[in-house]
Amino acid sequence: MIEFKENPNTEEELNSILNPLVKKWFYTRFSAFSLPQLFGVMEIHSRNNVLVTAPTGATKTLTGFLSILNELVDSAQKGLLSNKIYCIYISPLKALNQDIAVNLLDPLNEMEKIAGNKLGIRIGVRTGDTTPSEKAKMLKNPPHILITTPESLAIVLSSSKFIDHLKGVEWCIVDEVHALAENKRGTHLAISLERLQELSSQMCRIGLSATIAPIDDIAKFLVGLENGKERSCKIIDVQFVKKMDLKVISPVPDLIDSEHEKMHRAMYNMIDEMIQENRTTLIFTNTRSATERVVHHLKEKYPKKYLTEEQTIGAHHGSLSKELRQGLEKQLRDGKLKAVVSSTSLELGIDIGYIELVILLGSPKSVARAIQRIGRSGHKLTETSKGRIIVLDRDDLVECAVLLKSSIEKKIDRIHIPENCLDVLAQQIFGIAISGKINERDLLRMIKNSYPYRNLDFKNYKDVLDYLSGKYISLEDRNIYAKIWHDPETGMIGRKGKMSRVIYMTNIGTIPDESYVTVKIGDHAIGKIDEGFLERMKRGDIFVLGGEKYQFLYSKGMVAFVKSSVERQPTIPSWFSEMLPLSFDLAMEIGKFRRLMEEKFNHNKSKDEILKFINEYLHVDDNAANSIYEYFREQFLYAAIPHDKKIVIETYTEQGRSYAIFHTLYGRRVNDCLSRAVAFAIGRTQHKDVEIGVTDNGFFLSYQKGVNVLAAFSLIKSDKLELVLGSAIDKTEVLRRRFRHCAGRSLMILREYMGHRKRVGRQQTSSMILLNAVKRISNDFPILKEARREVLEDLMDIESAKQVLKSMEEGKTKIKHISTPLPSPFAFGIALQGYTDVLKIEDRMEFLKRMHQAILAKISQKGN
């Protein structure tokens, strides 16, 4: 049963359970227990499963460990400390693991100093970086607290020598559980936790999470089920105990008519002023390239401030080496950096010392991410988290203003937890078979105890067993052999082959190998793009590389073949693969605000009345309120305001081509579904090809004359969407690439074998041959089926797309078609995303300004 703990324990109750040494140490460091500790410490002491959700710096980690340290110290003093692992701490980040190890050793050293003798409590870290000699020491003398990652936990669970140390584990802490639950690392971990529970039946699970929703689903993910029944878990939700100082700001009063140079200069002046006013500033961008660009511009514009030893600035993102990242983190902790710019790599709880201010450049695209990022400032629970969101266009202004309102009102967007991932299932079954024989019924029971697999279909389970046990003989031609044996009569399963353990240990994990794709015209290489960019493309798409336009033809392995001399505008902007998608929940909140604004204009409210509403509804200054008013007024007068209950389809013609703008403000993951479905319907029923461009605010179709987009859109039904999209993605780059990822996870493709690492290009070539082979076996081959599921459910958001279509079918969401001479103000960001990509940024600003002036002229003519 999942329940919220409503009332905290008292300080007296907590003091009564603490060992005198632990109590003395605690009060030398802290004046009192924090709120998370008052709620959580007693529950963990009582061996109850708990999920502690609190902002960064709210003492979650000490809440999780205080009862455990108390028990270990007590046992050590009484001479009862056994040579076994008592607690396993799991984190998604190796760097966080190192932090925790240090932050546990420091208190233990301080307690030993107070006690005047050694306690003998061992802390051990086991990750991919752990040396063989360190692993050997752990085998002989296991740490009392083992700090590890999901991948390393799965390895030790299949280790014949180490597995005995995992019997009788009393506590398991999963840190940053929200960051794991939303991807396949979490799916993998969920089964590992059930394997661990089989070895340690009385194990207590402790989850530590930042701001997240739906919190009860995260609790269910953490604790799983027991023979089909929900395990109990107490949720300790102290999310909003920290004070927050949040503002949306713009460097210029006019976001549309300001010169680019003026806006650019004003933005960097604003950033510089804020950095100088605060001790240490953390700046978040949404892409790695933007991170590097901001650091470069600050150093170039203010060399005396950011190129000196006293005051320097650094970049931190996933493409940098581990050494560079760790060096920068240490500089931050030591107070040697005035500012650091990051993409997403510093969102999680790595110890980076004191941050006074967080600046977000542009929308973080979700309320949870905004709170997580801003929560990095004022790291202590008693301090105020100070965040500033800088916006540079009107769409961003509206989005961030609504995001800020949702943050203040505690409306957190829901995360998506992947379910029934058959590639991860195959990998885990292989690992379980390696560790010992098991009956297929017991195996299924254990797997279905994990939350992501609670609804696992028996046929899918059997199909995975058939693949692993070598039922598909034709796959041996592709060097894919049986990995387990399965006796259908007894139902027993076990490992097959002498190399099984080595293959499993060297190919474990869910994070795919990725690399850059070489772009070629014939045999001539012209540059590189990343895989995420390629997988979004289909034949005929236009993109920009090195300032030139190219048309995508096809790919082979890690090479994309193109042709040049293209006259048409780009369909995919160069930054597309890096951008974070807008969450569906936040998109719906923005849609609601749009609807309320339309109602004001429909009722002929005055400017003052509408400005009053904007100021009361959103937390913005007068300049921002006026910009929002003018933006909506122009859209209302020129076209129509789309919102959560009305989809506007806007059509216009430019240079002989027709364009249809679908104002579907549902986020890019949903719009990816809708746009592909409409394009597929046009191809099937009207036998025409269309180009697609997708954004968070909608999508556009570009085509020659003779296409009826409204008729095609009306054909898309919620109950047939999965079938339509399954066909629509069948021969796409995205399915080919994702199949390679799934084939790697399910060990159809071995990334490493006999000491040799297979390059990504070789993996992709193998997967394309393999894809054709499994299609010949069955279109529902489990790993192909999983690749489709991953594309439609994880990469896209088919469930929310069905929800949108269902609302249309029930008449709750209306469709309005309008024909315009130019794209409307709301359509700028949708229709012009590709075209503006080929322009220099200053020309882009000038272009948008001219478009805006033309629209104002049309509105004026309309009024006359």
Secondary structure, DSSP 8 states (H G I E B T S, - for coil): -EEE--S---HHHHHHHS-HHHHHHHHHH-SS--HHHHHHHHHHHTT--EEEE--TTSSHHHHHHHHHHHHHHHHHHTT---SS--EEEE-S-HHHHHHHHHHHHHHHHHHHHHHTS-----EEEESTT--HHHHHHHHHS--SEEEE-HHHHHHHHT-TTTGGGGTT--EEEETTHHHHHTSHHHHHHHHHHHHHHHH-TT-EEEEEE-S-BSHHHHHHHHH-EETTEE--EEEEE-TT-S-EEEEEE-SSS-TTTS-HHHHHHHHHHHHHHHHHHSSSEEEE-SSHHHHHHHHHHHHHH-HHHHBSSSSBEEEE-TTS-HHHHHHHHHHHHTT--SEEEESSTTSS--------EEEEES--SSHHHHHHHHTTSS-STTS-EEEEEE--SHHHHHHHHHHHHHHHTT---B-------HHHHHHHHHHHHHH--EEHHHHHHHHHTSGGGTT--HHHHHHHHHHHTT--GGGGGGT----EEE-TTT-EEEE-STTHHHHHHHH--S-----EEEEEETTEEEEEEEHHHHTT--TT-EEEETTEEEEEEEEETTEEEEE----S--SS-TTGGGS----HHHHHHHHHHHHHHHHHHHTT--HHHHHHHHHHHS---HHHHHHHHHHHHHHHHHS---BTTEEEEEEEEETTEEEEEEE--S-HHHHHHHHHHHHHHHHHHT----EEEE-SS-EEEEE-SS--HHHHHHH--GGGHHHHHHHHTTTSHHHHHHHHHHHHHTTSS-SEETTEE--HHHHHHHHHHHHHHHHHH-TT-HHHHHHHHIIIIIIS-HHHHHHHHHHHHTTSSEEEEEE-SS--GGGHHHHTTTGGGGS-HHHHHHHHHHHHHHHHHHHHHHH-
